Amino acid sequence: MNFRTEIKLGTAPFEMNYQHEVMLVGSCFSDHMGDKLKEMKMNVSSNPFGISFNPHSIAHSISRIIENKEYTAVENFNNLYLSFDHHSSFSSLTKEETLMKINIALHEAHHKLKQANFLFITFGSAWVYRHAAQNRLVANCHKIPNKEFSKELLSIENITTLFNALIGELKAFNPLLNVVFTVSPVRHLKDGFIENQRSKSILLESVHRIVEANFNCSYFPSYEMVIDDLRDYRFFKKDMLHLNEIGVDYVWEKFCDFYFSNETRAIQVEVQALNALLHHRALNDTLIDNKKSLAFASMKEKYPYLIW
């Protein structure tokens, strides 16, 4: 008997290989996939503005990357300089340092996106926060008091209009770019159980409308893999919200099977073997270090395009 409903992916709209460049933006789930791709020594860039959950902020960040317009102003809260467009990892004690980190990441992302073959966009939540004084939606509230923000729910029309326009910008900027949308399976229960379901429903319908309306856009069902296939708390961390290592690995294997060419899969096996060797600790350090050096040099010569 079959005790689970495994999702069948069919045929991918494209194949990925080690010569391709990949960018991922969006929720923490995009970071998980980005880390996996980096482990495999692929040319990948993830979340140049930091983790972002709502479609409005994600679209804004991508437009800003295309425009490549530097930031000249940031906010100050409790003697910390920060940006409402960026994750708290960009914040610092001086305005100059914050702007430097933001603009370096911006320029690097502009170059990466121009060369990218694939852009993966992961939506996390349709709930957004508007800063009352500035009347603008923010990507991150930075633990500023709730009274300074109002909470809103994006509509399907909001999201599809925004991204149909953005896809046009992306095609003009990088005509060969393939865009893949995903919806994060991580539940945002701070919004509430019912509110989270409303949010995910809006995101899913929005994504499919965007994909249907635009060439070179597709959908990867990571949400369905977790919610409809795994369907078990044993694949989650102790908070019962975020995927644990086993859950992430399951989606990653599905991702590889779906997108990677046979050649890419073969190289991946070699990279995994070398990674295991490089992380191995032995009693005879000199002998193992020589073995590591020879293996590493051989791999670099064989595959000069890998990112070490």
C-alpha positions in Angstrom: 0.0 0.0 0.0 1.0 3.6 -0.7 0.8 5.7 2.5 1.6 9.1 0.9 0.7 11.2 -2.0 4.0 12.0 -3.7 4.0 14.9 -6.1 4.9 14.2 -9.8 6.8 17.0 -11.4 6.8 16.0 -15.1 9.3 17.7 -17.4 11.2 20.9 -16.5 10.9 23.9 -18.8 14.7 24.1 -18.9 17.8 22.3 -17.7 20.4 23.9 -15.4 24.1 23.3 -15.6 27.3 24.5 -14.0 27.9 27.2 -16.7 24.6 28.9 -15.7 24.3 31.8 -13.3 21.4 31.8 -10.8 19.9 34.5 -8.6 17.4 33.8 -5.8 15.3 36.4 -4.0 12.5 36.3 -1.4 11.8 34.4 1.8 14.1 32.3 3.9 13.2 29.3 1.7 15.2 30.9 -1.2 18.2 31.1 1.2 17.9 27.4 1.8 18.0 26.6 -1.9 20.8 29.2 -2.5 22.9 27.6 0.2 22.5 24.2 -1.4 23.5 25.5 -4.8 26.6 27.2 -3.3 27.5 23.9 -1.6 27.5 22.4 -5.1 29.9 25.2 -6.3 27.4 26.7 -8.7 27.5 30.4 -9.7 24.7 31.7 -7.4 23.6 34.9 -5.7 20.9 35.0 -3.1 18.9 37.8 -1.5 21.1 40.9 -2.2 18.6 42.9 -0.1 18.4 40.2 2.6 15.4 38.0 3.2 12.1 39.5 2.1 8.6 38.0 2.4 6.0 40.0 0.7 5.7 40.4 -3.2 5.6 44.2 -3.1 9.0 44.4 -1.4 10.5 41.7 -3.6 9.3 43.5 -6.7 10.7 46.8 -5.4 14.1 45.3 -4.7 14.3 43.7 -8.2 13.3 47.0 -9.9 16.0 48.8 -7.8 18.6 46.3 -8.9 17.7 46.8 -12.5 17.8 50.6 -12.1 21.1 50.3 -10.1 20.3 53.6 -8.3 22.3 54.1 -5.2 20.8 54.7 -1.8 21.7 58.0 -0.3 19.5 58.0 2.9 18.6 55.6 5.6 16.6 55.6 8.8 17.9 56.0 12.4 16.3 54.1 15.3 17.8 53.7 18.7 21.2 54.9 17.3 21.1 52.3 14.6 21.1 53.2 10.9 18.8 50.9 8.9 16.8 50.7 5.7 13.2 49.8 5.4 14.0 48.0 2.1 16.7 45.8 3.6 17.2 43.0 6.2 18.7 44.0 9.6 22.0 42.4 8.5 22.6 45.7 6.6 22.1 47.9 9.7 25.1 49.4 11.5 26.1 52.2 13.9 27.0 54.7 11.2 25.1 56.0 8.2 28.1 55.6 6.0 28.7 52.0 6.8 25.0 51.1 6.3 25.0 52.9 2.9 28.3 51.3 1.9 27.0 47.8 2.6 23.7 48.5 0.8 25.2 50.0 -2.3 28.0 47.4 -2.7 25.3 44.7 -2.6 23.2 46.7 -5.1 25.9 47.1 -7.7 27.0 43.4 -7.4 23.4 42.3 -7.8 22.9 44.5 -10.9 25.8 42.8 -12.6 24.7 39.3 -11.4 21.1 39.8 -12.6 22.3 41.1 -16.0 24.3 37.9 -16.5 21.8 35.5 -14.8 20.2 32.6 -16.7 17.6 32.0 -13.9 15.9 34.1 -11.3 14.0 32.2 -8.6 11.4 34.3 -6.7 9.9 33.0 -3.5 6.8 34.6 -2.0 6.4 34.2 1.8 3.3 36.3 2.8 0.8 38.6 1.2 0.6 40.6 4.5 2.5 43.9 4.4 3.2 46.7 6.8 2.9 50.3 5.9 5.0 52.9 7.8 2.4 55.5 8.8 4.6 58.6 8.8 6.2 57.9 5.4 3.1 56.2 3.9 5.2 53.5 2.4 5.2 49.7 2.5 8.3 48.2 4.1 10.3 45.0 3.7 11.4 44.9 7.4 10.0 46.7 10.4 13.3 46.3 12.3 11.5 45.9 15.7 10.3 49.5 15.6 7.1 49.8 17.7 3.9 48.4 16.0 2.1 51.7 16.5 4.2 53.2 13.7 2.8 50.7 11.1 -0.5 49.6 9.8 -1.1 46.1 8.5 -2.6 45.4 5.0 -3.3 42.3 2.8 -2.2 42.5 -0.8 -4.8 41.5 -3.3 -4.3 39.2 -6.3 -4.8 42.2 -8.6 -2.1 44.1 -6.7 0.5 41.4 -7.1 -0.3 40.4 -10.7 -0.3 44.0 -11.9 3.0 44.6 -10.1 4.8 41.5 -11.4 3.4 41.7 -15.0 5.1 45.1 -15.2 8.2 43.8 -13.5 8.5 40.9 -15.9 8.5 43.4 -18.8 11.4 45.3 -17.1 13.3 42.0 -16.6 12.9 41.0 -20.2 14.2 44.4 -21.4 17.1 44.2 -19.0 18.0 40.5 -19.6 16.2 39.0 -22.5 17.5 35.4 -21.9 16.4 35.3 -18.3 14.1 32.5 -17.1 12.0 33.4 -14.0 10.8 30.7 -11.6 8.2 31.5 -8.9 7.8 29.5 -5.7 5.7 29.9 -2.6 7.3 29.3 0.7 5.7 26.4 2.7 6.7 28.2 5.9 3.5 29.2 7.8 3.3 32.8 9.1 1.3 32.0 12.2 2.1 35.3 13.9 -0.5 36.6 11.5 -2.9 33.9 12.6 -3.9 30.5 11.2 -6.8 31.8 9.1 -4.8 34.8 8.1 -1.9 32.7 6.9 -4.2 30.6 4.8 -5.7 33.7 3.2 -2.2 34.9 2.5 -1.0 31.7 0.9 -4.1 31.4 -1.2 -3.5 34.9 -2.6 0.1 34.1 -3.3 -0.6 30.8 -5.1 -3.3 32.3 -7.3 -1.2 35.3 -8.1 1.8 33.2 -9.1 -0.2 31.1 -11.5 -1.8 34.1 -13.1 1.6 35.7 -13.6 3.1 32.5 -15.1 0.2 32.1 -17.4 0.5 35.6 -18.7 4.3 35.7 -19.3 6.7 33.8 -21.5 9.8 32.3 -19.8 8.0 32.2 -16.4 7.3 29.0 -14.6 6.3 27.6 -11.2 8.2 25.2 -8.9 5.8 23.5 -6.4 7.9 23.6 -3.2 4.8 24.6 -1.3 2.8 21.5 -2.4 5.8 19.2 -1.8 5.7 20.2 1.9 2.0 20.8 2.5 0.6 18.0 0.3 3.4 15.5 0.1 5.4 15.4 3.3 2.4 16.5 5.5 4.2 15.7 8.8 5.7 17.6 11.7 8.7 15.3 11.8 10.0 17.3 8.8 9.9 20.6 10.7 12.1 22.2 13.4 10.9 22.6 17.0 9.0 25.7 16.2 6.8 23.5 13.9 7.0 26.2 11.2 10.3 26.0 9.5 11.6 22.9 7.7 14.3 20.9 9.3 17.3 19.5 7.5 15.4 16.4 6.3 12.6 18.5 4.9 14.9 20.9 3.1 16.9 18.0 1.7 13.8 16.4 0.4 12.8 19.5 -1.6 16.4 19.9 -2.7 16.5 16.4 -4.2 13.3 17.1 -6.0 14.8 20.4 -7.3 17.9 18.6 -8.5 15.9 15.8 -10.2 13.7 18.3 -11.9 16.2 20.9 -13.2 19.7 19.4 -13.4 20.9 17.8 -16.6 22.6 14.4 -16.4 26.0 16.0 -16.8 25.2 18.4 -13.9 24.2 15.5 -11.7 27.4 13.7 -12.5 29.5 16.7 -11.6 27.4 17.2 -8.5 28.4 13.7 -7.3 32.1 14.6 -7.7 31.7 17.9 -5.9 29.9 16.1 -3.0 32.8 13.6 -2.8 35.4 16.4 -2.7 33.4 18.3 -0.1 33.3 15.3 2.1 37.1 14.9 1.7 37.8 18.5 2.4 35.7 18.3 5.7 37.3 15.0 6.8 39.6 15.1 9.8 42.2 12.3 10.1 44.9 11.2 12.6 47.6 11.8 9.9 47.0 15.4 9.1 49.9 15.7 6.6 48.8 12.7 4.6 45.2 13.8 4.4 46.2 17.5 3.6 48.3 16.3 0.7 45.4 14.2 -0.5 43.0 17.1 -0.2 45.3 19.4 -2.1 45.8 17.0 -5.0 42.0 16.3 -5.2 41.2 20.0 -5.1 43.7 20.9 -7.8 42.5 18.1 -10.0 38.9 19.2 -9.7 39.8 22.9 -10.4 41.6 21.8 -13.5 38.9 19.5 -14.7 36.0 22.0 -14.0 37.5 25.5 -14.1 34.0 27.1 -14.0 33.1 25.8 -10.6 32.8 28.6 -7.9 35.1 27.7 -4.9 
